[in-house]
Amino acid sequence: MESIERKVAKSLLDIKAVLLSPEKPFKWASGWLSPIYCDNRKILSYPEFRENVCRWMADNILSRYPDVEVIAGVATGAIAHGALIAHMLGKPFIYVRPKPKDHGTGSQIEGILEPHAKVVVVEDLISTGSSSLAAVDALVKAGADVKGMVAIFSYNFNQSRRAFENADVELNTLTNYDTLIDVAHETGYVTEADLGMLREWRYSPSTWGKNE
């Protein structure tokens, strides 16, 4: 039976959520240059894939965190997925902004968060991990008991793995970069030359493309 990791990777390629542009790399907020971009927001436009992704994440949450009380989405990419998962589980939903609003109530966390509530955080994608862990930090400071985080996709950078370990936050993802590029190569989505370049970038993303 094909693993969920491979099913998700194949579907991301099928809906063209994965873009390659080594000649004109994508620039991330961190300043890193990337020859590849994974846009998980496209999942929302495909009902069957959207249903599968949310169901797999909901099942993951129930199996790992059966005492979960609240689902929290990280703005903005994980708000829709998080709300759908919370609906499937019959749990309250909240979401976390990157920073407090500069108007109105000045809230960073939207929704009702009771003190000491057991929270699982939903993310769409993990790159460096900084914004995801900032959301966890905001929840903890607001009194939440954060049990862990589930995400659709991770680039599997050493930096992000260390960041989650240092923060003592458990991370579970449906699929990851290594599986994605393996499936992309098997299906002809990327060439052998592309594969070598993508693996090179994966191991040195902070310096890739800056001396060319």
N, C-alpha and C positions, 0 to 999 in steps of 0.2 A: 504494500500500500504506500502511495506517495505521501511524504511528510507534509505537514502544514507549511513548513518553511519553504519548500519547493512550490507548493500550490500558490502561495501568496506571491512569490517571486515571479512565477510564470504569468500570473494575472496582472501584476504591475507592468510587465513587458507587453502583454496583450493589449492593455488599454493605453499604451504609450505614455505611462507615467514617468518613465525613465528616459532622460534626454542625455545625449552625448555631444559634447562640443569641445574637443581638445584644442582646436585652433583658437577659439574665443571662449576661454574658460569662464565659468560662473564665479562671481565673487561673493563670498559669504560675509556676514556681519563681523565675523572674527578677523576678516582681512585675508583669509585663506582663499586660494584659487582652486577651483575644482573642475575637472573635465567631465563630470557627471552630475546630474541633478535628478533627484527623486521627488516627484510632486504627488504626495499622497492625497491631496485634496481632490484629485481626479476620481478617486474611489467613490466619492459621494454621488457622482453622475452615473454610476453603474449599479443598479439596485441589487442584482444577485451577488456581485462581489462585495458590495457594501454590507449586505446581510451576513455573508460568510465571515468577513473580517470582524464585525461586531460580535457575532456569535462566538467565534473562536476566542476573542478577547474576554467576553463575558464568562465563558467556560474556564478560561485560565484563571480569572479572578476568583470564581467560586471554588476551584480546586485548591488554590494556594491561600486564599484569604476568605474562608467561609464565614468569618465574623464581620466582614466589611459592612459598614453602615452608610457610607457616603462615597459617591464617585465624584472625583474632581478632574476637570479637563484643563489643559494648559492652553491659554489663548495664544493665537487664534486657531491654529491648525487642528487642535484636538477637541474643540468645543462641540462640534457636530457629532463626532464619533463618541465622545464621552457621554453626551446626552442620550444617544441611541442605546448605548450600553447600560446606562442607568435605568432607562425605560425597560429594557429586557430583564434586568435584575429586580425591578420594582424598588429601586433605591433613590434617595434624593440626589440631585445633581447640583454641583457648584462649579464655577470656573475661576481661574486665577489669571489676572492680568500681569504683564511684565513689570508694571509699576503701578502705584496708586493713581487713581484718576486725579486730574488737576482741577476738577470741578465737582459740583454736587456733593455727595457724601465723602468723596476722596477714597472710596473703597478700592482695594486691590483684589479682594475675594468677593465674588458676586454670588449671592444665594445665602442660604441659612446654614451656618456651621456651628453646631453645638459644641461646647467645651468637651475635650477628650474624645470626640467622635473618631471612630476608626475609619480612616480614609484610604482609598486606593486611587492613585493618580493615573490618568490616561494621557498618553502622548502619541502624536502621529509619527514623529521621527526624532532619533537621537543622533546628533552630530558630536559636538564637543561636550555636550551634557550640561553646559553652564546655565542655559535658560531653564531647562527642566529641573535642575537642582535648586535654582532660585525660586521656582514655584513651590517646591517641597519646603524650602526654608520659610517662605511666607506662610504656608499652612501650619508649620510647626510653631512659629511665633504667634499664630492666632489660636493656638491651643489644640490643634489636631494631633491625633495619633496616626501618623502616616505609616501604613503597613508595607507599602511597596509601590512600584510603578510598572505599568504594562504599556508597551508601545508596538506600533505596527512594524517599524523598521529601524535598524541601527547600522551606522557605518562601521561599528566595531573598532573605533580608534582606541589605541592604548590609552590616550589621554582621558577619554570618557570612561573607560573601564576603571581606571585609577580613581577618577573623580567620584564615581558611584561607590567604590569600595571605601574611600576615605570618608565619605558622607554617611556610610553605613545604610545605604538605600538599596534595597533589592530591586533589580531590573529584569523584567522578562519581555522578550520581543517575539513577534510572530515570525519574522524573517530578518535577514541581515545582509550586509554587503557581500560577504564571501559567497553566500548561497546565490545571491542575485547575479553576480558576474559569472559564476559557474554555469548557471542556467542560461544566461544571455549568450555565452559562448557555445553551449550545446545546441541552442536553437538558431544559431547564426545571426543573432541580434548584434553581436560584436565579433570582430575578426581576431585572429591570433595576435596581431600587432596591437590591437586595442586592448586585449586582455593583459598583455605585458605592461602597457602604459597604466592601465587601471590598477594593477597590483602594485606598481611602483608608487603611484599616488597614495594608495591606501596606507603604505608604511611610512610615508613622509609628507603628509598633507600640508604641514605648516610652511614647508620650503618649496614644494612642487611649483614649477612654472615661473618662479620669481627671478631665476638667473638666465632665462631664455631670451 
